[in-house]
Amino acid sequence: MPTPTTKYTGFRCVLPVIAFLLFGGPPSAQAWWSNGHDYITREAVHHLPGLLKVFFEQHASSLGPLAANEPFGKHYIDIDNYPEWPTTDFPRDRDVLIAAHGSSFVDRNGEAPWTIGTYVQDLANQMGAAQTESDWISLLLTAAELAHYVEDVHNPLHLTANYNGQQTGNYGIHARYEGYMVGPHLGVDLTISPNPSGCRDFSQNPFGMVDPVLDEIETNYSHISAILAADDLYRGSPINYDSTYYANMWGATGGFTQDLFQEASEQVASAWYTAWVMAGRPVPVPLAPPPPHIADVRSSSGELLLTVSNLVSDSHYTLIGAMSGSNSVAVADFWATEPVHEWRVPAPPGESLQLIHVQSP
């Protein structure tokens, strides 16, 4: 687990208190605040495949609140303090950054992408070592803290030295954007759609999850100027952060905020999935499925119809069969969308399908 450190340095440590005094309501220094983190994390579960999805779905009610709690560490990267940014020369290797700028500079400006990479490795280690149901439940905390970090770097204001608008006359924008504006829209017109294709394995990338995290940071950072411009336009003179202000802010920034939530949830799922692949794709205990059952082989218009049951939905299978009386082999690769799959095999008259083998997940 990453070494516990103070999340904010200097002014950042008092952001929650100032937000409470200026704007009222519950204080928070988290990107998207507790309800946002809870929501993104629960929805991320629906992007996962197979038994991993089943396991996380069973524990989503506890996983979401765990992700809402703020783990130790610096949940940001002030990436615009680096002279290399935003060129393609920005290093993916933390050691290269430290060699160029010194460890104190890198630490002071936040190391969220590399902390995410560390969490993925920690989760992979825990998944690989898990032997009991208790072991699997224990690793939910690491999965939740990993989710929190990924969600934080999908808030554009966690990517800049001007995190609270203090450099541009937009003081307090952090809380206004990520909490007071977003909160009323969660689950209403700010929603997340299940997207299994958005769950990807990054275990073979040169720098693992650091690569996709930095790729998305480049996109997410581009929204900062729009947030600040909308704040300038709608706060009025004299300044008034009323319901009209927040409605106008949502009108100006809600579209890309929707995208940020969707992309955050997909990257959370990808981080969990990548850790699982790194661990060797272990079956969560006690979720080991019964083996696929082969039944109901019969001829149908010159074909053999094979019914395979006990399949795990959203999982890949390979079926292999040999024809009696010949050397031909039938192979089918398919993605199970239901617990039962029918396989039609062309067969010469009088031949049957034998030596059936099902390769499960």
Secondary structure, 3 states (H helix, E strand, C coil): CCCCCCCCCHHHHHHHHHHHHHHCCCCCCCCCHHHHHHHHHHHHHHHCCHHHHHHHHHCHHHHHHHHHCCCCCCCCCCHHHCCCCCCCCCCCCHHHHHHHHCHHHHHHCCCHHHHHHHHHHHHHHHHHHCCCHHHHHHCHHHHHHHHHHHHHCCCHHHCCCCCCCCCCCCCCHHHHHHHHHCHHHECCCECCCCCHHHCCCCCCCCCCCHHHHHHHHHHHHCCHHHHHHHHHHHCCCCCCCCHHHHHHHHHHHHHHHHHHHHHHHHHHHHHHHHHHHHCCCCCCCCCCCCCCEEEEEEEECCEEEEEEECCCCCEEEEEEEEECCCCCEEEEEEEECCCCEEEEEECCCCCCEEEEEEECC
